């Protein structure tokens, strides 16, 4: 059985602002990227900033797993990947 990682559980990345200094950053993106973030925010009930923070947390988990020689992907069951994520 696989290990479950909670991306928001990272000590350096958090969806909440409690006790954490914030940095404001301007981000230039394509219209498609903007619409994707806005759509995910609406679909999940998160803010657009929370969508980006969660995505960074998930990406960090994926990069760390890849460094350990693990495969990263989507699985219907813990035994086999249905979709492997590559290119990072």
C-alpha positions in Angstrom: 0.0 0.0 0.0 1.3 3.5 -0.9 2.1 6.4 1.4 -0.3 9.3 1.5 1.2 12.8 1.3 -0.8 15.9 2.2 0.7 18.7 0.2 -0.7 21.4 2.5 0.9 19.7 5.4 4.4 21.0 4.5 6.0 23.2 7.2 7.1 25.7 4.5 3.9 25.8 2.4 0.6 26.4 4.0 -2.9 27.3 2.8 -3.4 29.3 6.0 -1.7 32.6 6.9 -1.5 32.0 10.6 1.9 33.1 11.9 3.4 33.1 8.5 5.0 36.1 6.8 3.5 36.6 3.3 5.2 37.7 0.1 3.3 39.4 -2.6 4.4 38.4 -6.1 3.1 39.4 -9.5 2.7 36.5 -12.0 2.4 36.9 -15.7 0.6 33.9 -17.4 -1.3 33.0 -20.5 -5.1 33.4 -20.6 -5.4 29.6 -20.7 -3.4 29.3 -17.5 -5.4 32.1 -15.8 -8.7 30.4 -16.8 -7.4 27.0 -15.5 -6.5 28.4 -12.1 -9.8 30.3 -11.9 -11.8 27.2 -12.9 -10.0 25.0 -10.4 -10.6 27.6 -7.7 -14.3 27.7 -8.5 -14.6 23.9 -8.7 -12.9 23.4 -5.4 -14.1 26.4 -3.4 -10.5 27.5 -2.8 -9.0 30.9 -3.6 -6.8 31.2 -6.7 -3.8 31.8 -4.4 -4.7 28.6 -2.5 -4.9 26.7 -5.8 -1.3 27.9 -6.6 0.0 27.1 -3.1 -1.5 23.6 -3.2 -0.1 23.0 -6.7 3.4 24.0 -5.4 3.1 21.6 -2.5 2.0 18.8 -4.8 4.9 19.6 -7.2 7.4 19.5 -4.2 6.1 16.1 -3.2 6.5 14.9 -6.8 10.0 16.3 -7.2 11.1 14.7 -3.9 9.6 11.4 -4.8 11.4 11.5 -8.2 14.7 12.2 -6.5 14.2 9.0 -4.4 13.7 7.0 -7.7 10.0 6.7 -7.3 7.3 7.0 -9.9 4.7 9.7 -9.7 1.2 9.4 -11.1 -2.5 8.7 -10.7 -3.7 5.3 -9.6 -7.0 3.7 -9.3 -5.5 1.4 -6.8 -2.1 1.4 -4.9 -0.8 -1.5 -6.9 -0.4 0.2 -10.3 -0.3 3.6 -11.9 -3.1 4.5 -14.4 -1.2 7.6 -15.5 2.4 8.5 -14.9 3.5 12.1 -14.6 6.8 12.9 -16.3 8.8 15.8 -17.5 10.1 17.2 -14.3 
